[in-house]
Amino acid sequence: MNTYEIYEKKCEEIRRINAELLGMFEKDLSSLSPKTIKKHLYNVDFYINEYLLHYDAQTMEHGIEMIDDFLGYFFIRKCVWSTPSTIKSTAASIKKFYKCMMEHGKIPKEDYEKLCIEIRLGMEEWRDDCAIYNDPDAEDPFMMF
């Protein structure tokens, strides 16, 4: 088996596990409106099945460490629908997901708290960078000199 085949096999297994986790999350959201549930599921699915598998086959547990790169760089640069508002709503979905994972014993409470702190500390900068990035008259905040 070559390296790509190993990566694909690993991604396939992670997607299978992620489907179970998303099902668990959906059940926990059952008191919300169908539209809200759909939005949370979309946001989290994108994070755990697209972003975390994009560069390497990362599990949702590793997503806790990668939230700054996702919301502060990848989401802004690679997702044409990114706005300061979608950063905030995507972060809310991800926090809800990881809270669900903590409540079901899938991650430790300390990891969930670390994620919440990271989001709280990064939110203003991420939203500001997104607004600048989306402004055609502003300088790209990600340009390296």
Secondary structure, 3 states (H helix, E strand, C coil): CCHHHHHHHHHHHHHHHHHHHHHHHHHHCCCCCHHHHHHHHHHHHHHHHHHHHHCCCCCHHHHHHHHHHHHHHHHHHHCCCCCHHHHHHHHHHHHHHHHHHHHCCCCCHHHHHHHHHHHHHHHHHHHHHHHHHHCCCCCCCCCCC
